[in-house]
Protein backbone atom coordinates (compact mmCIF):
# COMPACT_ATOMS: atom_id res chain seq x y z
CA UNK A 1 0.00 0.00 0.00
CA UNK A 2 1.55 3.37 -0.99
CA UNK A 3 2.38 5.68 1.89
CA UNK A 4 0.65 9.05 2.10
CA UNK A 5 3.17 11.87 1.87
CA UNK A 6 2.28 15.22 3.41
CA UNK A 7 5.05 17.78 2.83
CA UNK A 8 4.80 20.68 5.25
CA UNK A 9 4.17 23.78 3.17
CA UNK A 10 3.29 26.45 5.71
CA UNK A 11 3.49 27.06 9.48
CA UNK A 12 1.80 30.04 11.13
CA UNK A 13 1.59 31.10 14.78
CA UNK A 14 -1.00 33.75 15.69
CA UNK A 15 -1.31 35.12 19.26
CA UNK A 16 -4.76 36.11 20.54
CA UNK A 17 -6.42 37.15 23.79
CA UNK A 18 -9.91 35.93 24.72
CA UNK A 19 -11.76 37.36 27.78
CA UNK A 20 -12.93 35.05 30.58
CA UNK A 21 -16.46 34.93 32.00
CA UNK A 22 -15.17 35.93 35.43
CA UNK A 23 -11.83 36.67 37.10
CA UNK A 24 -9.88 33.46 37.71
CA UNK A 25 -7.81 33.82 40.90
CA UNK A 26 -4.61 31.82 41.29
CA UNK A 27 -1.78 31.95 43.81
CA UNK A 28 0.40 33.97 41.43
CA UNK A 29 -2.06 36.01 39.33
CA UNK A 30 -5.66 36.93 38.62
CA UNK A 31 -6.65 36.14 35.05
CA UNK A 32 -9.45 38.00 33.24
CA UNK A 33 -8.38 37.02 29.71
CA UNK A 34 -6.52 34.06 28.28
CA UNK A 35 -3.48 34.58 26.08
CA UNK A 36 -3.33 31.84 23.45
CA UNK A 37 -1.30 31.12 20.35
CA UNK A 38 -3.03 29.35 17.46
CA UNK A 39 -0.67 27.28 15.32
CA UNK A 40 -1.82 26.46 11.80
CA UNK A 41 0.07 23.94 9.70
CA UNK A 42 -0.56 23.25 6.01
CA UNK A 43 0.76 19.87 4.87
CA UNK A 44 -0.11 18.31 1.55
CA UNK A 45 -2.79 20.97 1.14
CA UNK A 46 -4.48 19.96 4.43
CA UNK A 47 -4.65 22.34 7.40
CA UNK A 48 -4.17 21.23 11.00
CA UNK A 49 -4.51 23.28 14.19
CA UNK A 50 -2.82 23.41 17.56
CA UNK A 51 -3.01 25.82 20.47
CA UNK A 52 -0.72 26.98 23.24
CA UNK A 53 -2.16 28.81 26.23
CA UNK A 54 -0.28 30.64 28.97
CA UNK A 55 -2.12 31.34 32.22
CA UNK A 56 -1.11 34.85 33.20
CA UNK A 57 1.52 34.98 30.47
CA UNK A 58 5.03 34.04 31.68
CA UNK A 59 3.99 34.40 35.33
CA UNK A 60 3.12 30.66 35.46
CA UNK A 61 5.99 29.28 33.39
CA UNK A 62 8.92 30.34 31.30
CA UNK A 63 7.11 31.00 28.01
CA UNK A 64 5.12 34.02 26.89
CA UNK A 65 2.59 34.12 24.03
CA UNK A 66 4.91 36.43 22.11
CA UNK A 67 7.81 34.04 22.63
CA UNK A 68 5.76 31.00 21.63
CA UNK A 69 4.67 32.67 18.40
CA UNK A 70 8.25 33.71 17.63
CA UNK A 71 9.72 30.24 18.29
CA UNK A 72 7.09 28.47 16.20
CA UNK A 73 7.24 30.99 13.36
CA UNK A 74 11.04 31.04 13.12
CA UNK A 75 13.15 28.23 14.54
CA UNK A 76 10.54 25.45 14.47
CA UNK A 77 9.24 26.50 11.07
CA UNK A 78 12.79 26.58 9.73
CA UNK A 79 13.33 23.01 10.96
CA UNK A 80 10.00 21.61 9.76
CA UNK A 81 9.13 23.24 6.42
CA UNK A 82 9.46 20.70 3.63
CA UNK A 83 9.43 17.72 6.01
CA UNK A 84 6.88 14.93 5.69
CA UNK A 85 4.21 15.48 8.33
CA UNK A 86 2.93 11.92 7.95
CA UNK A 87 6.15 10.65 9.56
CA UNK A 88 5.02 11.76 12.99
CA UNK A 89 7.71 10.06 15.05
CA UNK A 90 10.45 11.63 12.95
CA UNK A 91 8.63 14.99 13.02
CA UNK A 92 8.40 15.04 16.82
CA UNK A 93 12.05 14.05 17.14
CA UNK A 94 13.00 16.87 14.79
CA UNK A 95 10.89 19.36 16.77
CA UNK A 96 12.59 18.23 19.98
CA UNK A 97 16.05 18.80 18.48
CA UNK A 98 15.25 22.16 16.89
CA UNK A 99 15.18 24.19 20.11
CA UNK A 100 15.86 23.63 23.79
CA UNK A 101 12.98 23.88 26.23
CA UNK A 102 10.03 25.84 24.80
CA UNK A 103 7.65 22.96 25.55
CA UNK A 104 4.51 25.03 24.95
CA UNK A 105 5.63 26.03 21.47
CA UNK A 106 6.63 22.46 20.62
CA UNK A 107 3.33 21.07 21.94
CA UNK A 108 1.21 23.43 19.82
CA UNK A 109 3.13 22.50 16.67
CA UNK A 110 3.02 18.80 17.56
CA UNK A 111 -0.76 18.93 17.92
CA UNK A 112 -1.20 20.85 14.67
CA UNK A 113 0.85 18.25 12.78
CA UNK A 114 -1.13 15.37 14.27
CA UNK A 115 -4.38 17.16 13.43
CA UNK A 116 -3.32 17.67 9.80
CA UNK A 117 -2.29 14.03 9.39
CA UNK A 118 -5.54 12.77 10.92
CA UNK A 119 -7.61 15.05 8.68
CA UNK A 120 -5.68 13.93 5.61
CA UNK A 121 -6.51 10.32 6.50
CA UNK A 122 -10.15 11.10 7.26
CA UNK A 123 -9.87 9.81 10.85
CA UNK A 124 -10.14 11.39 14.27
CA UNK A 125 -6.96 12.26 16.15
CA UNK A 126 -7.79 9.60 18.75
CA UNK A 127 -8.09 6.99 15.97
CA UNK A 128 -4.76 8.13 14.51
CA UNK A 129 -3.22 7.49 17.96
CA UNK A 130 -4.52 3.94 18.10
CA UNK A 131 -8.13 4.53 19.09
CA UNK A 132 -9.86 5.91 22.18
CA UNK A 133 -10.26 3.80 25.31
CA UNK A 134 -13.19 6.00 26.34
CA UNK A 135 -15.66 8.22 24.50
CA UNK A 136 -16.03 10.61 27.43
CA UNK A 137 -13.94 11.57 30.46
CA UNK A 138 -14.95 12.90 33.91
CA UNK A 139 -14.77 16.68 34.08
CA UNK A 140 -13.76 18.74 37.13
CA UNK A 141 -14.38 22.46 37.58
CA UNK A 142 -12.18 25.01 39.33
CA UNK A 143 -13.89 27.32 41.81
CA UNK A 144 -11.61 30.33 41.73
CA UNK A 145 -13.65 33.47 42.30
CA UNK A 146 -11.95 33.91 45.68
CA UNK A 147 -15.30 34.45 47.42
CA UNK A 148 -16.64 31.55 49.52
CA UNK A 149 -20.34 32.24 49.05
CA UNK A 150 -19.91 32.87 45.34
CA UNK A 151 -17.90 29.66 44.93
CA UNK A 152 -20.58 27.63 46.71
CA UNK A 153 -23.29 29.19 44.55
CA UNK A 154 -21.26 28.45 41.43
CA UNK A 155 -20.70 24.86 42.53
CA UNK A 156 -24.40 24.34 43.18
CA UNK A 157 -25.15 25.60 39.69
CA UNK A 158 -22.66 23.16 38.17
CA UNK A 159 -24.21 20.26 40.07
CA UNK A 160 -27.72 21.25 39.00
CA UNK A 161 -26.58 21.41 35.38
CA UNK A 162 -24.98 17.95 35.76
CA UNK A 163 -21.78 19.44 34.38
CA UNK A 164 -19.30 18.93 37.26
CA UNK A 165 -19.19 17.07 40.58
CA UNK A 166 -15.47 17.38 41.25
CA UNK A 167 -14.35 20.83 42.39
CA UNK A 168 -10.81 22.13 42.62
CA UNK A 169 -10.05 25.24 44.65
CA UNK A 170 -7.13 27.52 43.90
CA UNK A 171 -5.40 28.53 47.13
CA UNK A 172 -2.08 30.02 48.19
CA UNK A 173 -2.70 33.70 47.50
CA UNK A 174 -3.95 34.39 51.04
CA UNK A 175 -2.89 33.51 54.57
CA UNK A 176 -2.98 29.70 54.95
CA UNK A 177 -5.47 29.95 57.82
CA UNK A 178 -7.86 31.91 55.62
CA UNK A 179 -7.40 29.51 52.71
CA UNK A 180 -8.13 26.49 54.91
CA UNK A 181 -11.27 28.15 56.32
CA UNK A 182 -12.43 28.95 52.78
CA UNK A 183 -11.85 25.37 51.61
CA UNK A 184 -13.44 23.85 54.71
CA UNK A 185 -16.63 25.85 54.23
CA UNK A 186 -16.94 24.72 50.63
CA UNK A 187 -16.13 21.09 51.51
CA UNK A 188 -18.90 21.12 54.14
CA UNK A 189 -21.35 22.56 51.62
CA UNK A 190 -20.72 19.73 49.14
CA UNK A 191 -20.09 16.86 51.54
CA UNK A 192 -21.44 13.62 50.09
CA UNK A 193 -22.34 15.29 46.76
CA UNK A 194 -19.04 16.33 45.21
CA UNK A 195 -15.32 15.84 45.78
CA UNK A 196 -13.15 18.81 46.77
CA UNK A 197 -9.50 19.18 45.79
CA UNK A 198 -7.02 22.06 46.14
CA UNK A 199 -4.26 23.44 43.97
CA UNK A 200 -1.63 25.41 45.87
CA UNK A 201 0.35 26.27 42.70
CA UNK A 202 3.70 25.95 44.57
CA UNK A 203 2.76 28.79 46.94
CA UNK A 204 3.73 27.09 50.25
CA UNK A 205 7.08 26.13 51.66
CA UNK A 206 7.45 22.73 53.31
CA UNK A 207 6.78 23.84 56.93
CA UNK A 208 3.60 25.61 55.86
CA UNK A 209 2.43 22.59 53.89
CA UNK A 210 3.28 20.25 56.77
CA UNK A 211 1.18 22.37 59.10
CA UNK A 212 -1.88 22.93 56.93
CA UNK A 213 -2.27 19.84 54.76
CA UNK A 214 -3.61 17.79 57.73
CA UNK A 215 -6.25 20.48 58.32
CA UNK A 216 -7.33 20.18 54.70
CA UNK A 217 -7.63 16.41 55.08
CA UNK A 218 -9.83 16.86 58.15
CA UNK A 219 -11.95 19.30 56.17
CA UNK A 220 -12.63 16.59 53.58
CA UNK A 221 -10.12 17.46 50.86
CA UNK A 222 -9.07 14.36 48.90
CA UNK A 223 -6.23 15.73 46.76
CA UNK A 224 -3.67 18.54 46.96
CA UNK A 225 -1.89 19.63 43.80
CA UNK A 226 1.70 20.87 43.92
CA UNK A 227 1.75 22.26 47.49
CA UNK A 228 5.45 23.19 47.29
CA UNK A 229 7.87 24.29 44.58
CA UNK A 230 8.15 21.95 41.63
CA UNK A 231 11.89 21.45 42.16
CA UNK A 232 11.43 20.29 45.76
CA UNK A 233 10.79 16.61 45.12
CA UNK A 234 12.16 15.51 48.54
CA UNK A 235 9.61 17.77 50.27
CA UNK A 236 6.83 16.32 48.12
CA UNK A 237 7.88 12.83 49.21
CA UNK A 238 7.99 13.78 52.91
CA UNK A 239 4.58 15.44 52.70
CA UNK A 240 3.06 12.44 50.93
CA UNK A 241 4.42 10.03 53.55
CA UNK A 242 3.09 12.24 56.35
CA UNK A 243 -0.39 12.46 54.79
CA UNK A 244 -1.32 8.96 53.55
CA UNK A 245 -5.04 9.83 53.40
CA UNK A 246 -4.33 12.65 50.95
CA UNK A 247 -3.33 12.21 47.33
CA UNK A 248 -0.58 14.71 46.59
CA UNK A 249 -0.34 15.46 42.88
CA UNK A 250 2.71 16.59 40.95
CA UNK A 251 2.06 19.25 38.31
CA UNK A 252 4.62 22.00 37.80
CA UNK A 253 7.31 19.57 38.98
CA UNK A 254 6.43 16.95 36.36
CA UNK A 255 7.27 18.21 32.88
CA UNK A 256 9.69 15.70 31.38
CA UNK A 257 9.75 11.89 31.53
CA UNK A 258 12.82 12.29 33.74
CA UNK A 259 10.77 14.41 36.17
CA UNK A 260 8.08 11.74 36.22
CA UNK A 261 10.64 9.01 36.84
CA UNK A 262 12.14 10.88 39.79
CA UNK A 263 8.74 11.48 41.38
CA UNK A 264 7.83 7.83 40.92
CA UNK A 265 11.16 6.53 42.26
CA UNK A 266 10.98 8.81 45.32
CA UNK A 267 7.27 8.07 46.00
CA UNK A 268 6.83 11.84 45.90
CA UNK A 269 3.16 11.81 44.90
CA UNK A 270 0.13 9.61 44.43
CA UNK A 271 -0.95 11.28 41.18
CA UNK A 272 0.45 13.18 38.21
CA UNK A 273 -1.20 15.91 36.15
CA UNK A 274 -0.76 15.52 32.41
CA UNK A 275 -0.55 18.60 30.20
CA UNK A 276 0.69 18.36 26.61
CA UNK A 277 2.05 21.90 26.95
CA UNK A 278 4.31 20.84 29.84
CA UNK A 279 5.47 17.70 28.08
CA UNK A 280 6.26 19.26 24.70
CA UNK A 281 3.65 17.44 22.65
CA UNK A 282 2.02 14.10 22.02
CA UNK A 283 5.02 11.80 22.47
CA UNK A 284 6.17 13.51 25.67
CA UNK A 285 2.69 13.26 27.18
CA UNK A 286 2.47 9.57 26.37
CA UNK A 287 5.90 8.97 27.92
CA UNK A 288 4.96 10.68 31.21
CA UNK A 289 1.65 8.81 31.31
CA UNK A 290 3.43 5.49 30.77
CA UNK A 291 5.81 6.13 33.67
CA UNK A 292 2.94 7.13 35.97
CA UNK A 293 1.00 4.00 35.10
CA UNK A 294 4.03 1.76 35.54
CA UNK A 295 4.49 3.23 39.02
CA UNK A 296 0.83 2.74 39.92
CA UNK A 297 0.15 6.48 40.13
CA UNK A 298 -3.21 8.02 39.29
CA UNK A 299 -3.54 10.24 36.24
CA UNK A 300 -5.24 13.61 35.96
CA UNK A 301 -5.97 15.18 32.58
CA UNK A 302 -4.81 18.72 33.19
CA UNK A 303 -5.34 21.95 31.29
CA UNK A 304 -3.65 25.27 30.69
CA UNK A 305 -7.15 26.69 30.17
CA UNK A 306 -6.85 26.29 26.43
CA UNK A 307 -9.78 27.21 24.23
CA UNK A 308 -11.70 24.71 22.12
CA UNK A 309 -8.82 23.87 19.77
CA UNK A 310 -6.28 23.06 22.48
CA UNK A 311 -8.89 21.35 24.63
CA UNK A 312 -10.00 19.04 21.84
CA UNK A 313 -6.40 18.15 21.02
CA UNK A 314 -5.76 17.18 24.65
CA UNK A 315 -9.08 15.32 24.88
CA UNK A 316 -8.28 13.09 21.91
CA UNK A 317 -4.86 12.33 23.36
CA UNK A 318 -6.14 11.69 26.89
CA UNK A 319 -8.89 9.40 25.59
CA UNK A 320 -6.23 7.00 24.27
CA UNK A 321 -4.36 6.68 27.57
CA UNK A 322 -6.78 4.66 29.71
CA UNK A 323 -8.41 5.40 33.06
CA UNK A 324 -8.10 8.69 34.94
CA UNK A 325 -8.21 8.14 38.68
CA UNK A 326 -8.68 11.88 39.20
CA UNK A 327 -10.61 12.72 36.03
CA UNK A 328 -9.79 15.72 33.87
CA UNK A 329 -10.17 19.49 34.03
CA UNK A 330 -10.64 20.26 30.35
CA UNK A 331 -13.09 23.06 31.05
CA UNK A 332 -11.11 25.88 29.42
CA UNK A 333 -13.73 26.71 26.75
CA UNK A 334 -16.39 27.04 29.47
CA UNK A 335 -14.33 29.76 31.16
CA UNK A 336 -14.00 31.86 28.01
CA UNK A 337 -16.53 34.37 26.70
CA UNK A 338 -15.93 33.38 23.09
CA UNK A 339 -14.27 30.74 20.92
CA UNK A 340 -11.84 30.66 18.03
CA UNK A 341 -13.30 27.36 16.79
CA UNK A 342 -16.19 26.59 14.47
CA UNK A 343 -17.61 23.75 16.60
CA UNK A 344 -18.56 23.43 20.24
CA UNK A 345 -17.57 20.64 22.62
CA UNK A 346 -20.22 18.52 24.31
CA UNK A 347 -20.18 18.95 28.10
CA UNK A 348 -22.89 17.00 29.92
CA UNK A 349 -23.50 14.28 32.49
CA UNK A 350 -20.40 15.36 34.43
CA UNK A 351 -18.15 14.59 31.47
CA UNK A 352 -16.50 15.97 28.35
CA UNK A 353 -17.40 14.01 25.23
CA UNK A 354 -15.13 13.03 22.35
CA UNK A 355 -16.20 14.14 18.84
CA UNK A 356 -15.95 11.71 15.93
CA UNK A 357 -15.11 14.19 13.16
CA UNK A 358 -11.71 14.00 11.40
CA UNK A 359 -8.73 15.45 13.22
CA UNK A 360 -9.46 17.18 16.49
CA UNK A 361 -13.07 17.70 15.40
CA UNK A 362 -13.30 21.42 14.70
CA UNK A 363 -12.21 24.11 12.29
CA UNK A 364 -10.75 27.55 12.92
CA UNK A 365 -13.07 30.58 12.91
CA UNK A 366 -11.06 33.04 10.86
CA UNK A 367 -13.29 36.02 11.71
CA UNK A 368 -12.98 35.41 15.45
CA UNK A 369 -9.23 34.94 15.16
CA UNK A 370 -8.95 38.23 13.28
CA UNK A 371 -10.95 39.97 16.01
CA UNK A 372 -9.00 38.62 18.98
CA UNK A 373 -5.48 38.43 17.55
CA UNK A 374 -2.91 40.62 19.29
CA UNK A 375 -0.06 40.72 16.78
CA UNK A 376 -1.24 43.87 15.00
CA UNK A 377 -1.88 47.46 16.03
CA UNK A 378 -5.44 48.57 16.79
CA UNK A 379 -7.03 51.96 16.23
CA UNK A 380 -9.96 53.25 18.26
CA UNK A 381 -12.43 54.65 15.75
CA UNK A 382 -14.66 57.59 16.72
CA UNK A 383 -18.26 56.68 17.56
N, C-alpha and C positions, 0 to 999 in steps of 0.2 A: 504494500500500500504506500503510495507516495506521501512524503511528509509535507505538511503545510508550512510554507515559509512566510514569515511576517516581518519583513525588514522595517526597522523603526525609522520613520520618515520625519517625525516632528515631535518635540517635547516642549510643553508650555507649563509655566507655573504662575498662577495668578492669585495674589493675596486679596482677601476680602474680610470685611467685618460685619457680623450679623448680630443685632441686638438680642438680648435675652428677655424672657417674660417677666423676670424679677431679678433683683440683685442676688448673686450667688456668693455667699460669704465663705472664704476659706481661711486657713491659719495665716497665709502669707499675702492675701489680696482679696478684694471684693470685685467680682466680675459682673459687668452690666452689658457686655458685648463679647462675642467670641471672635478671636482672630483666627482665620483659617487660610490655608493655601490649597487651591484646587490645582491638581496636576492632570494635564490632558496629554495623552500619548496617542499618536497616530502611527499604526503599524500595519502594513499591507492594505492601507486604505480604511482600516477599522479604528475607531476611537475607543479608548479606555480611560477610566477616570479613577483618580485617587485623591485623598484629602489628608492634609496634616492640620492639626489644631493645637494651639498653644494656649493653655489656661493662664490668663494674666500675662501673656507674652513670655519673655525670658525670666519672669519671676519664679516660675515653677521649675524650669529646666534650663539647659544651656543654649537652646535655640529660639530664635525670634522668627516671626512670620517673614520679615524682610530677608533674614539670613537663609531661611528655608527656600524661599523663591529664588534667591541668588545661587545657592548651591545646586538646586535642581536645574535651573536654566543655563548654568555655565558648566561646571565641572562634571556633573552627572550626565548632562546632555552631550557634552563632548565625548564622554566615554561610551555612550550608548547609541548615538545616532548611527544608523547603518547596520547595527547588530540585528540578529534574528530574535524577535521577541518570543517566538514559539519555543525556543530553547531556554526555558525558564530557570533551570538550575544554573546554567552558564550565565544567564543574565543577572541573577542575584549575586553570583560570585563576582561578576564584573562590577556591579554596583558597590559591593562591599570593599573592593580594592580601590575604587576610584577616589574615595575620600576617607579620612579618618573621622570616627564619631559621626555626628550629624544623622542620628538614627531616625529622627522625624522625617527629614528630607528623603532618606533612603526608603522609608516605609511607604511614603506617599507614591513614590515612583514604582516601587515593587507592586503595590496594589493596582496602580493604573496599568502596568504591563499584564498582570494576571487578568484584569478585567478585559483588556483588549483581546487577549488570546481566547478567553472563554467566549466572548461575543463572536469572534471569528469562527469558532467551532460550533456555535449555536447552542451552547450549554451554559448552565449556571456556573458561577465561580465555585460553589461547593462541589458540584459534579466534576469540575476540572481538577479539584483537589482530592478526588477519590470518592466523593459522595458524602452527604450529610448523615450523621448519626442521630440527628434530631431535627424535626421541622420547626420547632419553637424552643426557646430557652427562657427560664425564669428571669424576671426583670425587676431589679431593685430601683428605688428612687432615693435621691439625696434630699433630705430636709435641711436647707441651708439658708433660711431667711435670717437666722440669728435671733428670732423672737419665738419664745416657747409656745405661746398661745397660737401664734400664726402657723408654726410648724405642726402643731397638733391638728389644727383645722385643715391644713393642707393634706396631712396624712389621712384624716378621715375622708376627705374627698377622693383621694386615690383608692382607698378601700371600697368606697361606695361605687366607684367607676369600674371596679375589678381590674385595675391597671397595675397596682403594686401592693404587695404585702410584706415586703422586706424594705426597711428604711435604714439608710445610713446617715449619720449626723456628722457634719464637719465641726471639729473642735480644735482648740489650740490657740485661738486668737485672744482668748480671755483668761482670767485667772483660773487655774485648774478647779478650784472649789466651785466657781460659778459654772464652768462647763459641766462638771459632774452633776450639779443640781439641775441644770437644763436637761441633760440626758436622762436623768432619773425620772423627771416629771413626764417626759415623753414615753419612756419605757413603761411607766405605770399606766399611762393612758391607753397603750396598745397591748398590754399584757394579755397573752392568750389569743391575740388576733393577728399580730404581726411581729416579725423579728426586728430587733434594733441592733445596729452595728455603729461603730464610730471610726472616723478617719482623722488621725491627729496630724497628718501631713508633716511628720518629722519635727513637730513643734516642741516636744518635751525632751529634756535630758533624762538620763537613766534614773536618778533619784526621784524625779517628779513622777515618771512612769511607774516606778516601783511603789510609790505611795498611793497613786490614784487609780491604777488599773484594778486592784481588788475592789475598790468602791464601785467601779463600773460593773464588775461582775455581780456584785450584790444587788445592783440596780436592775439587773436582767440583761445586760449587754452580752452578746454571744461572740462578737468578733471585734478586734481592734486592729486597724490598719496602720502600719508604719508609725508606731508611737515615738520612735527615736530616729536620729539621722540615718539615712540609708547606708552610710559607710560603717556604722557601728553594729556589725553583725554579732560580736560577742555579747553586747548588751541585749540584742534581740533574743539570743539564746538564753541568757539568764532570766529575762522577763518571761519567756515562754515556759521555762522550767518552774518558775515561781507561781505561775498562773495556769495550771493544767486545765481548769474549767473554761478557759478563754482561748479562742483561736486567734493567735497573732498572725497577721498577714503581712508579707513582704510586698512592697510596691516600688517605691523609689529606689530601694536597694537592690532590686532584681531587674536588671536591664539585659545583661548578656547571659548566655548559657553558663559562663564561668561564675557569674553572680549566683545563679540558681543552684549550681553545684555546691558552692560554698555554704549557702543557706541550708541546703539539704544535708550536707555532711556534718554541719554544726548543730543540727536540729534547732535552727534559729527561728522557725515559724511552723505553723500548722497549715498554712495556705499561701498561695502565691497569686498575685493579680497579673493577668496577662494584659498587655497593651501592644499592638503591633508597632505603634510609634516608639515605644521604649526599646523594642527588640529589633528594630531596623527592617521590618518587613515580614513576609510570610514565612520564610525558612527560619528566621530567628525566633519567631513566635512558636513555631512547631517544636523547635529544639528545647526551648524553656519549658513548654508544656510536657514534653517527653521526660525531662529530668524530674519535674514535679510529680508526675504520675509514677515514675520508677521509685521515687522516695516515699510514695504513699501520702503525698500532700494534696489537699483540696485545691481545686482551681476556681478562680473568679474571673469572669470575662469583663475586664475593665474598660474604661473609656477615657479619652481626653476631651470629652464633650464635643466630639465631632458632629457635624451636621449629617444629613441623610446619606450622602455619598460615603463618608468615612465610616459611618455606623453600619451601613450595609456591607461594606467590605469586611469589617471585623466580624459581623454576624455570620457571613458565609464561612469564614475561616474558623470561627469558634464552633460552628455546627459540625465541623468535621473532626473535632478533637475529643468527643466523648462527653461524659457527665461533668457537671459543674456543681461541686458540693456547696458552693456559695452563690450560685446563680451568676447573673451578669448585671451590669449597670449601663446598658446601651440606650440610655434615655436622652442622649444629647439633642436629637431633633425636637423632643418635647419641651426642652428648655429654651428653644429659640423662637423668636417671633416670626421668622420666615425661613424659607428653604431655597437652596440653590439647585435642587433636583426637580425632575419632572414628575416623579411618583412619590407617593407617601408610603411609609412603613405601617404594617398592621401591628397595633399594640392592643391586646385585649386578653382577658382571662389570665391576668397576672404574668403575661409572657410577651416576648417579641417574636414575630413570626417570619419565617424565611420565605422570600418570594421565589418563584420558579422561572422567572424570565431570564434570558441569557445574560451572562456577566454578573454584575452585582445586582441587577434588577431595576435600574433607573437610568435616565438620561440626565444631561446637564441643561438647566434652564439658562440660556444665554442672556436673556433680558434681565433676570435677577442677578446674574453674575456681573453684568455691566453696571447695574445699580449699586451693588454693594462692594465692588472692587475698590481697593485703596492705593493702587499703583499709578494713579493719575491725579492731576490737580483738579479741584472742583471750584466752581464759581457760583456764588450766591446771586441768583437773578432777582431783580426787583419785582415786587408783587404786582 
